[in-house]
Amino acid sequence: MKEPQEIFLNITCFNGLYRVNSKGFFNVPLGRYKNPNIFNRGNILSVSEALKKADIFCDDFSVCLKIAKAGDFVYFDPPYFPISGTSCFTGYTKEEFGTEEQKRLRDTFAKLSCRGCFLMLSNSNADFIKNLYKDFNIYEVSAKRFINCVSEGRGPVKELLVTNY
């Protein structure tokens, strides 16, 4: 789970982006916001109430294999697979998340599915991802993009939701 300072940085930095460099240090410039919505009391209280029933882990996704049990709901939101040569950013953290990590995540997804967990995963609308999860339910959804170096590129895009239910 993000720490409070990370949430603040996420809201106030360039295009709402949070990322670190190869040494693990935060490296996003300040955004230009006149009135960033940093503190929304109603939203914070609602989220706090909902999260009282949840366990959130900041760890490698494979930790789910040690703790998830039948009936648990697990949502994965990995760095999205690149859909073009110019959208190949997979370094939100100092550890890269490339093709092998995507495959390892699929294997974890499959093991948890056999265990009886309810699973959902979001990713880019890439043929690689569609093929990787072909044995599961794949839905194309429209999502608005706020992060793009070209403002015209900030808009609705198709991405995938994968479930086992």
C-alpha positions in Angstrom: 0.0 0.0 0.0 1.3 3.5 -0.8 2.5 5.5 2.2 0.8 8.9 2.8 3.7 10.8 1.3 3.4 8.7 -1.9 -0.3 9.5 -2.2 0.5 13.2 -1.8 3.3 12.9 -4.5 1.0 10.9 -6.8 -1.7 13.6 -6.6 0.6 16.6 -7.0 3.3 15.4 -9.4 3.4 15.7 -13.2 0.3 14.0 -14.6 -0.3 12.1 -11.3 2.6 9.8 -12.0 4.5 8.0 -9.3 7.8 6.3 -10.3 11.3 5.7 -9.0 14.6 5.4 -10.8 16.9 2.3 -10.9 18.3 3.3 -7.4 14.8 3.3 -5.9 14.6 7.1 -5.6 11.4 9.0 -6.6 12.0 10.9 -9.9 8.9 12.7 -11.1 8.8 16.5 -11.4 6.1 18.6 -9.8 2.9 19.1 -11.6 1.2 22.4 -12.3 -2.0 22.2 -10.3 -3.8 25.3 -9.0 -6.0 23.4 -6.5 -5.0 19.8 -6.2 -7.6 17.7 -4.4 -5.1 16.5 -1.7 -7.5 16.2 1.2 -11.1 15.0 0.5 -12.4 14.1 4.0 -15.5 12.2 2.7 -13.4 10.1 0.3 -10.7 9.3 2.9 -13.3 8.2 5.5 -15.1 6.0 2.9 -11.9 4.4 1.8 -10.8 3.9 5.4 -14.1 2.1 6.2 -13.9 -0.2 3.1 -10.2 -1.1 3.8 -11.0 -2.2 7.3 -12.0 -5.6 5.8 -9.0 -5.8 3.5 -5.5 -7.0 3.7 -3.1 -5.0 1.5 0.4 -6.2 0.8 3.3 -4.3 -0.8 5.4 -7.3 -1.9 6.0 -9.5 -4.9 2.7 -10.8 -6.2 3.8 -14.4 -5.6 3.3 -13.8 -1.8 -0.4 -14.5 -2.6 0.5 -18.1 -3.1 1.5 -18.3 0.6 -1.6 -16.6 2.1 -4.6 -16.6 -0.3 -7.2 -19.2 0.3 -10.4 -20.4 -1.4 -13.0 -17.7 -1.6 -10.5 -14.8 -1.3 -10.7 -12.0 -3.9 -7.3 -11.0 -5.4 -6.8 -8.1 -7.8 -3.6 -7.7 -9.7 -2.6 -4.4 -11.4 0.8 -5.0 -12.8 2.8 -2.6 -15.0 1.0 -2.9 -18.3 2.6 -4.8 -21.2 3.8 -2.4 -23.9 1.4 -2.1 -26.9 3.9 -0.3 -29.1 7.6 0.6 -29.4 6.9 4.0 -27.8 4.9 2.7 -24.9 7.5 0.4 -23.5 7.8 1.9 -20.0 7.8 -0.9 -17.5 10.0 0.7 -14.9 7.7 2.2 -12.2 10.1 0.7 -9.6 13.8 -0.2 -9.6 12.8 -3.7 -10.6 11.7 -4.1 -14.2 8.5 -5.9 -15.1 9.0 -7.5 -18.5 7.8 -10.5 -20.4 9.1 -13.1 -17.9 7.4 -11.3 -14.9 4.2 -11.2 -16.9 4.4 -15.0 -17.4 5.2 -15.5 -13.8 2.2 -13.5 -12.9 0.0 -15.6 -15.2 1.3 -18.7 -13.5 0.5 -17.3 -10.1 -3.0 -16.3 -11.4 -3.6 -19.9 -12.6 -2.4 -21.5 -9.3 -4.7 -19.2 -7.3 -7.6 -20.0 -9.7 -7.1 -23.7 -9.0 -7.1 -22.9 -5.3 -10.6 -21.4 -5.6 -9.7 -17.7 -5.3 -11.7 -15.1 -7.2 -9.3 -13.2 -9.4 -9.2 -10.1 -11.4 -6.3 -8.6 -13.3 -6.0 -5.4 -15.5 -3.5 -5.0 -18.3 -3.0 -3.5 -21.7 -5.0 -4.6 -24.7 -2.0 -6.5 -26.2 -2.1 -9.7 -28.1 0.6 -11.1 -25.8 -1.7 -10.6 -22.8 -4.7 -12.0 -24.6 -2.7 -15.1 -25.5 -1.2 -15.4 -22.0 -4.7 -15.4 -20.3 -6.6 -17.2 -23.1 -7.9 -19.8 -20.6 -9.6 -17.2 -18.5 -12.4 -14.6 -19.1 -11.1 -11.6 -21.0 -13.0 -8.3 -21.2 -12.1 -5.2 -23.2 -12.9 -2.1 -21.3 -12.5 1.6 -22.0 -10.3 3.6 -19.6 -9.3 7.2 -19.6 -5.6 7.9 -19.7 -4.3 10.9 -17.8 -0.6 10.2 -18.3 0.9 10.8 -21.7 3.6 13.2 -22.8 1.4 14.3 -25.6 -1.9 15.8 -24.3 -3.9 14.5 -27.3 -2.9 11.0 -26.2 -4.8 11.5 -22.9 -8.1 10.0 -23.5 -10.0 6.7 -23.7 -8.0 3.6 -24.5 -9.0 0.0 -24.6 -7.5 -2.2 -21.9 -8.2 -5.7 -20.6 -9.8 -7.1 -17.5 -9.1 -10.7 -16.9 -11.1 -12.8 -14.4 -11.5 -16.4 -13.5 -15.3 -16.1 -12.7 
